[in-house]
Amino acid sequence: ASTEYDLVVVDSPPILGLPEPMQMATAVDGVVVVTKAGETNREAVGSVLTTLQKVRANVVGLVLNDVTQDVSDAYYYGYHGFYQHYRAY
């Protein structure tokens, strides 16, 4: 598809616990990790990012979905600081 289109987006199942998404992550140009506010914990995000780093996947971003106003401050500071810490390595 990349020979016919400028951008190809591939959606995969969750990375942890399944081998196929990890194979997909190494075959694409970039990976965007999607998390859900209030459900995805920091340890799971850290595990995913560490696993992707081990297989040399190109992580280009992290998305936090379903952020509502009542939890936005906590998630902004919590996840943003964590991701910045991860990117420093």
LUMRO-465211 format. One record per residue: x, y, z of N, C-alpha, C, O in turn; residue number from 1; residue in one letter. Coordinates in steps of 0.05 Angstrom, whole numbers, plus 5000, padded with zeros to 4 digits. Example, Ala and Ser with C-alpha at 12.3 -4.5 7.8 and 13.67 -1.06 7.14 Angstrom:
# residues 2
+------+------+------+------+------+------+------+------+------+------+------+------+-----+------+
|  n_x |  n_y |  n_z | ca_x | ca_y | ca_z |  c_x |  c_y |  c_z |  o_x |  o_y |  o_z |  nr | rest |
+------+------+------+------+------+------+------+------+------+------+------+------+-----+------+
| 5264 | 4886 | 5156 | 5246 | 4910 | 5156 | 5264 | 4934 | 5156 | 5285 | 4934 | 5169 |   1 |    a |
| 5257 | 4955 | 5142 | 5273 | 4979 | 5143 | 5258 | 5001 | 5157 | 5268 | 5023 | 5161 |   2 |    s |
+------+------+------+------+------+------+------+------+------+------+------+------+-----+------+
***
This chain:
# residues 89
+------+------+------+------+------+------+------+------+------+------+------+------+-----+------+
|  n_x |  n_y |  n_z | ca_x | ca_y | ca_z |  c_x |  c_y |  c_z |  o_x |  o_y |  o_z |  nr | rest |
+------+------+------+------+------+------+------+------+------+------+------+------+-----+------+
| 5016 | 4976 | 5000 | 5000 | 5000 | 5000 | 5017 | 5025 | 5000 | 5009 | 5046 | 4990 |   1 |    a |
| 5041 | 5024 | 5011 | 5058 | 5048 | 5013 | 5068 | 5057 | 4986 | 5076 | 5081 | 4984 |   2 |    s |
| 5067 | 5041 | 4966 | 5075 | 5050 | 4939 | 5053 | 5066 | 4926 | 5058 | 5081 | 4907 |   3 |    t |
| 5028 | 5063 | 4935 | 5005 | 5077 | 4923 | 4996 | 5101 | 4940 | 4982 | 5118 | 4930 |   4 |    e |
| 5002 | 5101 | 4966 | 4992 | 5122 | 4984 | 5014 | 5135 | 5000 | 5035 | 5123 | 5005 |   5 |    y |
| 5010 | 5161 | 5006 | 5029 | 5176 | 5022 | 5030 | 5167 | 5051 | 5051 | 5167 | 5064 |   6 |    d |
| 5007 | 5160 | 5062 | 5005 | 5153 | 5090 | 4987 | 5128 | 5092 | 4965 | 5127 | 5082 |   7 |    l |
| 4997 | 5108 | 5106 | 4983 | 5083 | 5111 | 4982 | 5079 | 5141 | 5003 | 5078 | 5154 |   8 |    v |
| 4958 | 5078 | 5152 | 4954 | 5074 | 5181 | 4945 | 5045 | 5185 | 4926 | 5035 | 5173 |   9 |    v |
| 4960 | 5031 | 5203 | 4954 | 5004 | 5209 | 4946 | 5002 | 5239 | 4961 | 5010 | 5256 |  10 |    v |
| 4922 | 4992 | 5244 | 4912 | 4989 | 5272 | 4918 | 4961 | 5281 | 4915 | 4942 | 5265 |  11 |    d |
| 4927 | 4958 | 5306 | 4933 | 4931 | 5315 | 4920 | 4926 | 5342 | 4911 | 4945 | 5355 |  12 |    s |
| 4918 | 4901 | 5350 | 4909 | 4895 | 5377 | 4929 | 4905 | 5398 | 4951 | 4914 | 5390 |  13 |    p |
| 4922 | 4904 | 5424 | 4942 | 4913 | 5444 | 4968 | 4898 | 5441 | 4969 | 4874 | 5435 |  14 |    p |
| 4990 | 4912 | 5447 | 5017 | 4900 | 5443 | 5023 | 4879 | 5463 | 5033 | 4858 | 5457 |  15 |    i |
| 5016 | 4884 | 5489 | 5023 | 4865 | 5510 | 5008 | 4839 | 5507 | 4983 | 4840 | 5505 |  16 |    l |
| 5022 | 4817 | 5508 | 5009 | 4791 | 5508 | 5004 | 4778 | 5481 | 4997 | 4755 | 5479 |  17 |    g |
| 5009 | 4792 | 5459 | 5005 | 4781 | 5432 | 5030 | 4785 | 5415 | 5042 | 4807 | 5416 |  18 |    l |
| 5039 | 4765 | 5400 | 5063 | 4768 | 5384 | 5059 | 4785 | 5358 | 5077 | 4798 | 5349 |  19 |    p |
| 5035 | 4783 | 5347 | 5031 | 4796 | 5321 | 5034 | 4827 | 5322 | 5048 | 4838 | 5304 |  20 |    e |
| 5023 | 4841 | 5342 | 5027 | 4870 | 5342 | 5057 | 4878 | 5344 | 5065 | 4898 | 5333 |  21 |    p |
| 5073 | 4862 | 5358 | 5101 | 4868 | 5360 | 5115 | 4864 | 5333 | 5133 | 4880 | 5326 |  22 |    m |
| 5107 | 4844 | 5318 | 5118 | 4840 | 5291 | 5110 | 4864 | 5273 | 5126 | 4873 | 5258 |  23 |    q |
| 5085 | 4872 | 5276 | 5076 | 4895 | 5261 | 5092 | 4920 | 5268 | 5098 | 4936 | 5250 |  24 |    m |
| 5098 | 4924 | 5293 | 5112 | 4948 | 5302 | 5140 | 4950 | 5290 | 5150 | 4972 | 5286 |  25 |    a |
| 5152 | 4928 | 5285 | 5179 | 4928 | 5273 | 5178 | 4931 | 5243 | 5198 | 4937 | 5230 |  26 |    t |
| 5154 | 4927 | 5231 | 5152 | 4928 | 5201 | 5143 | 4955 | 5191 | 5144 | 4960 | 5167 |  27 |    a |
| 5134 | 4973 | 5209 | 5123 | 4999 | 5200 | 5144 | 5021 | 5205 | 5163 | 5017 | 5219 |  28 |    v |
| 5139 | 5044 | 5193 | 5157 | 5067 | 5197 | 5156 | 5080 | 5224 | 5176 | 5090 | 5234 |  29 |    d |
| 5132 | 5079 | 5237 | 5129 | 5091 | 5263 | 5106 | 5080 | 5278 | 5086 | 5071 | 5267 |  30 |    g |
| 5108 | 5081 | 5305 | 5087 | 5070 | 5322 | 5076 | 5092 | 5340 | 5092 | 5107 | 5352 |  31 |    v |
| 5050 | 5094 | 5342 | 5037 | 5112 | 5361 | 5023 | 5094 | 5382 | 5006 | 5078 | 5375 |  32 |    v |
| 5031 | 5097 | 5407 | 5019 | 5082 | 5428 | 4994 | 5097 | 5438 | 4996 | 5120 | 5445 |  33 |    v |
| 4972 | 5083 | 5439 | 4946 | 5095 | 5448 | 4939 | 5083 | 5475 | 4938 | 5059 | 5478 |  34 |    v |
| 4933 | 5101 | 5494 | 4925 | 5092 | 5521 | 4898 | 5104 | 5527 | 4889 | 5123 | 5514 |  35 |    t |
| 4885 | 5094 | 5548 | 4859 | 5104 | 5556 | 4860 | 5115 | 5584 | 4868 | 5102 | 5603 |  36 |    k |
| 4852 | 5140 | 5587 | 4852 | 5154 | 5613 | 4835 | 5138 | 5633 | 4813 | 5131 | 5627 |  37 |    a |
| 4847 | 5134 | 5656 | 4832 | 5120 | 5677 | 4832 | 5090 | 5676 | 4824 | 5077 | 5694 |  38 |    g |
| 4843 | 5079 | 5654 | 4844 | 5050 | 5651 | 4872 | 5040 | 5647 | 4880 | 5019 | 5658 |  39 |    e |
| 4888 | 5053 | 5630 | 4915 | 5045 | 5625 | 4933 | 5056 | 5647 | 4935 | 5080 | 5651 |  40 |    t |
| 4946 | 5038 | 5662 | 4963 | 5048 | 5683 | 4992 | 5053 | 5674 | 5000 | 5044 | 5652 |  41 |    n |
| 5006 | 5068 | 5689 | 5033 | 5077 | 5682 | 5052 | 5053 | 5677 | 5068 | 5054 | 5659 |  42 |    r |
| 5049 | 5032 | 5693 | 5067 | 5009 | 5690 | 5062 | 4995 | 5663 | 5081 | 4986 | 5651 |  43 |    e |
| 5037 | 4994 | 5655 | 5031 | 4982 | 5629 | 5043 | 4998 | 5606 | 5054 | 4987 | 5587 |  44 |    a |
| 5041 | 5024 | 5608 | 5052 | 5042 | 5587 | 5083 | 5039 | 5587 | 5095 | 5036 | 5566 |  45 |    v |
| 5095 | 5038 | 5611 | 5124 | 5034 | 5612 | 5133 | 5007 | 5601 | 5153 | 5006 | 5587 |  46 |    g |
| 5117 | 4987 | 5606 | 5123 | 4960 | 5595 | 5122 | 4960 | 5565 | 5139 | 4948 | 5551 |  47 |    s |
| 5101 | 4972 | 5554 | 5098 | 4974 | 5525 | 5121 | 4989 | 5512 | 5133 | 4980 | 5493 |  48 |    v |
| 5128 | 5012 | 5524 | 5150 | 5028 | 5512 | 5177 | 5014 | 5514 | 5193 | 5015 | 5496 |  49 |    l |
| 5181 | 5000 | 5536 | 5206 | 4985 | 5540 | 5207 | 4962 | 5520 | 5228 | 4957 | 5507 |  50 |    t |
| 5185 | 4948 | 5516 | 5184 | 4926 | 5497 | 5189 | 4936 | 5469 | 5203 | 4923 | 5453 |  51 |    t |
| 5176 | 4958 | 5462 | 5180 | 4969 | 5435 | 5209 | 4978 | 5431 | 5220 | 4975 | 5409 |  52 |    l |
| 5221 | 4989 | 5451 | 5249 | 4997 | 5449 | 5267 | 4973 | 5445 | 5286 | 4974 | 5430 |  53 |    q |
| 5261 | 4951 | 5459 | 5278 | 4927 | 5456 | 5278 | 4915 | 5428 | 5298 | 4905 | 5418 |  54 |    k |
| 5255 | 4918 | 5414 | 5253 | 4908 | 5387 | 5260 | 4929 | 5366 | 5257 | 4925 | 5342 |  55 |    v |
| 5269 | 4952 | 5376 | 5277 | 4975 | 5359 | 5255 | 4986 | 5342 | 5260 | 4995 | 5319 |  56 |    r |
| 5231 | 4986 | 5353 | 5208 | 4999 | 5339 | 5211 | 5029 | 5342 | 5221 | 5039 | 5363 |  57 |    a |
| 5203 | 5044 | 5322 | 5205 | 5073 | 5322 | 5179 | 5085 | 5335 | 5159 | 5089 | 5321 |  58 |    n |
| 5180 | 5091 | 5360 | 5157 | 5103 | 5374 | 5157 | 5132 | 5368 | 5176 | 5147 | 5376 |  59 |    v |
| 5136 | 5142 | 5355 | 5135 | 5170 | 5347 | 5116 | 5186 | 5364 | 5115 | 5210 | 5362 |  60 |    v |
| 5101 | 5173 | 5381 | 5083 | 5188 | 5398 | 5067 | 5170 | 5417 | 5066 | 5146 | 5415 |  61 |    g |
| 5053 | 5184 | 5435 | 5036 | 5172 | 5455 | 5010 | 5188 | 5456 | 5011 | 5212 | 5459 |  62 |    l |
| 4987 | 5174 | 5454 | 4961 | 5187 | 5455 | 4947 | 5178 | 5480 | 4946 | 5154 | 5486 |  63 |    v |
| 4935 | 5197 | 5494 | 4919 | 5191 | 5517 | 4890 | 5197 | 5510 | 4882 | 5221 | 5508 |  64 |    l |
| 4874 | 5177 | 5506 | 4846 | 5180 | 5497 | 4827 | 5182 | 5521 | 4834 | 5175 | 5544 |  65 |    n |
| 4804 | 5193 | 5516 | 4782 | 5195 | 5536 | 4789 | 5211 | 5561 | 4781 | 5205 | 5583 |  66 |    d |
| 4805 | 5232 | 5557 | 4811 | 5250 | 5579 | 4788 | 5269 | 5583 | 4780 | 5283 | 5565 |  67 |    v |
| 4777 | 5269 | 5607 | 4756 | 5287 | 5614 | 4766 | 5309 | 5632 | 4788 | 5307 | 5643 |  68 |    t |
| 4751 | 5330 | 5635 | 4760 | 5353 | 5650 | 4766 | 5346 | 5679 | 4784 | 5357 | 5691 |  69 |    q |
| 4751 | 5328 | 5690 | 4754 | 5321 | 5719 | 4780 | 5306 | 5724 | 4790 | 5305 | 5747 |  70 |    d |
| 4792 | 5293 | 5703 | 4817 | 5279 | 5708 | 4840 | 5291 | 5691 | 4862 | 5280 | 5692 |  71 |    v |
| 4835 | 5311 | 5676 | 4855 | 5321 | 5657 | 4881 | 5331 | 5670 | 4902 | 5325 | 5660 |  72 |    s |
| 4879 | 5345 | 5693 | 4903 | 5355 | 5706 | 4920 | 5332 | 5716 | 4945 | 5332 | 5712 |  73 |    d |
| 4908 | 5312 | 5728 | 4923 | 5290 | 5739 | 4937 | 5274 | 5716 | 4960 | 5266 | 5719 |  74 |    a |
| 4923 | 5269 | 5694 | 4935 | 5254 | 5673 | 4955 | 5270 | 5657 | 4976 | 5259 | 5648 |  75 |    y |
| 4951 | 5296 | 5654 | 4970 | 5312 | 5639 | 4997 | 5311 | 5654 | 5018 | 5306 | 5642 |  76 |    y |
| 4997 | 5316 | 5679 | 5022 | 5317 | 5694 | 5033 | 5289 | 5698 | 5058 | 5286 | 5695 |  77 |    y |
| 5017 | 5269 | 5703 | 5026 | 5242 | 5707 | 5038 | 5230 | 5682 | 5061 | 5221 | 5682 |  78 |    g |
| 5023 | 5230 | 5660 | 5033 | 5216 | 5636 | 5053 | 5233 | 5621 | 5073 | 5222 | 5611 |  79 |    y |
| 5049 | 5259 | 5620 | 5068 | 5276 | 5605 | 5096 | 5274 | 5618 | 5116 | 5270 | 5604 |  80 |    h |
| 5097 | 5276 | 5644 | 5123 | 5273 | 5658 | 5135 | 5246 | 5655 | 5159 | 5244 | 5651 |  81 |    g |
| 5119 | 5225 | 5655 | 5129 | 5198 | 5652 | 5140 | 5195 | 5623 | 5162 | 5183 | 5620 |  82 |    f |
| 5126 | 5204 | 5603 | 5135 | 5200 | 5576 | 5160 | 5216 | 5571 | 5178 | 5207 | 5557 |  83 |    y |
| 5162 | 5240 | 5581 | 5186 | 5256 | 5578 | 5209 | 5242 | 5591 | 5232 | 5242 | 5581 |  84 |    q |
| 5204 | 5230 | 5614 | 5225 | 5215 | 5628 | 5235 | 5192 | 5611 | 5259 | 5187 | 5608 |  85 |    h |
| 5216 | 5177 | 5598 | 5222 | 5155 | 5581 | 5239 | 5164 | 5557 | 5259 | 5151 | 5550 |  86 |    y |
| 5230 | 5186 | 5544 | 5244 | 5195 | 5520 | 5273 | 5204 | 5526 | 5289 | 5205 | 5508 |  87 |    r |
| 5279 | 5210 | 5551 | 5306 | 5219 | 5557 | 5326 | 5197 | 5555 | 5350 | 5202 | 5553 |  88 |    a |
| 5317 | 5172 | 5556 | 5336 | 5150 | 5555 | 5344 | 5143 | 5527 | 5359 | 5125 | 5523 |  89 |    y |
+------+------+------+------+------+------+------+------+------+------+------+------+-----+------+
***
